[in-house]
Amino acid sequence: MKLFFVAGFFIFPLSTTYSQEIDASGKILDELGSAVPFASIVFKSDTSEDKIFGVLSDEDGSFSIVLTKDSYN
């Protein structure tokens, strides 16, 4: 029982650290400043080729997505 408590104590902080999320939102505009409806927004991880997230903007060009904390391009 004592070993489980110690192991759980060290694993719990690591799991909360890696589960951080980022709220990314914005508005897609063209070169004239007009909203671009239904544009594709893609976030690709710099650290893992398997991490690709995407979302479409709405009719006003606005978008919002929740991403895991990482480096994206």
C-alpha positions as CSV (number, residue, x, y, z in Angstrom):
1,M,0.0,0.0,0.0
2,K,2.8,2.4,0.8
3,L,4.6,1.7,-2.5
4,F,1.3,2.5,-4.5
5,F,0.9,5.8,-2.7
6,V,4.5,6.9,-3.5
7,A,4.2,5.8,-7.1
8,G,0.9,7.6,-7.5
9,F,2.3,10.7,-5.9
10,F,5.1,11.0,-8.6
11,I,2.9,10.0,-11.6
12,F,0.0,12.4,-10.8
13,P,2.0,15.6,-11.3
14,L,3.5,14.3,-14.6
15,S,0.1,13.5,-16.0
16,T,-1.3,16.9,-15.1
17,T,1.7,18.7,-16.6
18,Y,1.3,16.9,-20.0
19,S,-2.4,17.4,-20.2
20,Q,-2.3,21.2,-20.5
21,E,-4.4,22.6,-23.3
22,I,-4.3,25.8,-25.4
23,D,-7.4,27.6,-26.6
24,A,-6.6,29.0,-30.1
25,S,-9.1,31.3,-31.7
26,G,-9.1,34.0,-34.3
27,K,-10.7,35.4,-37.5
28,I,-9.5,34.7,-41.0
29,L,-9.4,37.8,-43.2
30,D,-8.4,38.2,-46.8
31,E,-5.9,40.9,-48.0
32,L,-8.8,43.5,-48.2
33,G,-9.8,42.8,-44.6
34,S,-13.0,40.9,-45.4
35,A,-13.9,37.8,-43.5
36,V,-13.2,34.4,-45.2
37,P,-16.1,32.1,-44.5
38,F,-15.5,28.3,-44.1
39,A,-11.7,28.5,-44.4
40,S,-9.7,25.5,-43.3
41,I,-7.3,26.1,-40.4
42,V,-4.7,23.4,-39.8
43,F,-2.3,23.1,-36.9
44,K,0.6,20.7,-37.4
45,S,2.9,19.7,-34.6
46,D,6.6,20.6,-34.9
47,T,7.5,17.7,-32.6
48,S,5.3,14.9,-34.0
49,E,4.1,14.1,-37.5
50,D,1.1,12.3,-36.1
51,K,-0.3,15.4,-34.4
52,I,-2.4,17.4,-36.9
53,F,-5.5,19.3,-35.9
54,G,-7.9,21.2,-38.0
55,V,-11.1,23.3,-37.9
56,L,-13.2,25.3,-40.2
57,S,-14.0,29.0,-39.8
58,D,-17.7,29.9,-39.5
59,E,-19.6,32.2,-41.8
60,D,-17.9,35.3,-40.1
61,G,-14.4,33.9,-40.6
62,S,-14.1,33.1,-36.8
63,F,-12.7,29.9,-35.5
64,S,-11.9,28.3,-32.1
65,I,-10.0,25.1,-31.3
66,V,-8.6,23.5,-28.2
67,L,-5.1,22.1,-28.7
68,T,-2.7,20.1,-26.5
69,K,0.3,22.2,-25.5
70,D,3.0,21.8,-28.1
71,S,4.8,23.7,-30.8
72,Y,2.7,24.1,-34.0
73,N,3.1,25.7,-37.4
